[in-house]
Amino acid sequence: MTSPTTERSNLLVLDDETRVLARLSAVITAGTELQTRDELARAVGRVPVPWVEELLLQTYLFAGFPRALNATREWRRVQPEPVVGEVPGTIEQNRANGEVTCAAVYGELYERLRRNIRSLHPLLDEWMIVEGYGKVLSRSGLDLGRRELCVLAACAAAGQDRQLHSHLLGALNVGVDASVVDGVIEEISDFLGPDRAHSVRLLWARVRGK
């Protein structure tokens, strides 16, 4: 298993591939199977196949196994062969990588996050680092900036504002330009609906101090 890629992403412009990928994350998280099928079809030829595969793999962290499985089943209609990518390492490797990746996302709030999660339950802290940030989000098939954009799109669609707040900050922490986050929010706004989209924009304005 390789070390996590935590260099700043320097995503300064929202390219078409990232736009489609982030929207797909929102739809997989909260849409119908028909909507998911349509978005996956839209991704064909526009988003690199390994990026879609990595999004599908990380979906279980934010939307649960049922949606991850159902979305991947739909994807196999158009992409029959899985892209396995790197094989997860040992628990120790995943823990080390997870600590690095989580620290990159949370920045100066990292230690407080760890204390807060440990106070909820030590195993949640262990699983967050080893399973979430280590085994899944440290994979090399998709850069951390685009992963964060997909995570914030999922949190916005799921109505999880505490986590959305964290990952809006996380996107900035790993080098995503604020204008790119603006673009992702606008890309998913019609899917969210006017009221939810308004709430997400207000939260993003608070994160930016506006």
Protein Blocks (a to p, Z undefined) as FASTA:
>chain_A
ZZddfbdfkiabdcfklmmmmmmmmmmmmmcfklmmmmmmmmgopacfklmmmmmmmmmm
mnojklmmmmmmmmmmmmmbacebjadddfklmmmmmmmmmmmmnmmmlmmmmmmmmmmo
mklmmmmmmmmmmmmmmpckbcfklmmmmmmmmmmmnopaklmmmmmmmmmmnopafklm
mmmmmmmmmmnommlmmmmmmmmmmmnoZZ
